């Protein structure tokens, strides 16, 4: 397990995480249970701090805060 350096470049860390999220555009993503249970939505786009998602039934959900793309099963760790 690697240690984080004492001096963390938060801008770089945030950019790396945002790039990881953007790489999932067009794929299913986890979403907080506050929004939905069941099938995962597909990430359509990322614009700043928000995302646009599309559900299998065709519904689109815009302006979803990136913090709400969550999943306790470790989806983002794989």
Secondary structure by P-SEA (a helix, b strand, c coil): ccccccccaaaaaaaaaaaaaaaaccbbbbbcccccccbbbbbccccccbbbbbcccccccccccccccccccccccc
